C-alpha cells in the first residue's frame, strides 16, 4: 500500500477519530456498537468512547437485552 492509498483508506485517523466521525455522520441517531467497531477497527469500543468523552464529547449509551439474553449496546452523539 502506498501513502495515497493509506490516506484514502483513512489510515492516518486514530480509532477515536474514526468512531467520532461515524457518530457525527449519524448525529442524534443510535449507532450499534458493531457498526462502530467496523468503522474504527477498535475491539474496545467502550474504551474509545470513554476517551472521546474525556475530549469533551457528549455521548449517550443505551443497552438492550434480546430474547436470547445477549446485550446489545448503542451510542449516539448528543
N, C-alpha and C positions, 0 to 999 in steps of 0.2 A: 504494500500500500504506500503510495506517495503522499506528500504533505497535503496536496489538494484534495485527495480522496479522504484523508484523515479529517480535514476541516469540514468537508461536505457531509461527512457522517457524524458531525457533532463531536468528534473525538477530543476536542480541546475543552469541552464543558465537563465540570465535575458532576458527580451523581446528584448532588444537591441542586445544581443549576438545571439539570435535566428534569428533576422532579418539579422544581419551581415552574419551569416552562410548561410542563404537562398540566399543572394545576391552573396556571394563568390562562392556558388555552381553553379551559373549561371552567372559568371563574364562576363561582356560585353553584356549581353542579357537583354532586358527589362523584368521586372517581375511585374505582375499586383498587385495592392495594396491588393486585396482579398487573393492572394497567400501568401503575407507577413503577413497578418492578421492570416491566418490559421496556418502558420509556427510558429508564435510567441504568439498568443493569445492576441495581443495588439489591442485594438479598436482604439487607437490614433496612427496609423502607422506613420502619418506625423510627429508627435511629437518625436517618437522614431528615425525617420530618422534625424531630427534636432539634437538629442542627438549624433547620430553616426557621423554627420558632425563635431560636437564640439570635437569629439575624433580624428578628422583629416581625416576621410574617405571622398573621393571624390565621391559623389552620385548624379547622374543626375536624373531629374524628367521631365516627359512629360505627358500631359493630352490630351485626345481626347473626343470630344462630339459625341455621336451616334445620329442616326436618331430621337430618342425619346427625345433628349435633355439632356440625362444623361451624366455626365462627368466621364470618367474612367482615373485613374491615374496609371502611370507605373514608376518604379525606376530601375536604374542599377548602379552597381559599375563600375566606370570608371578606 
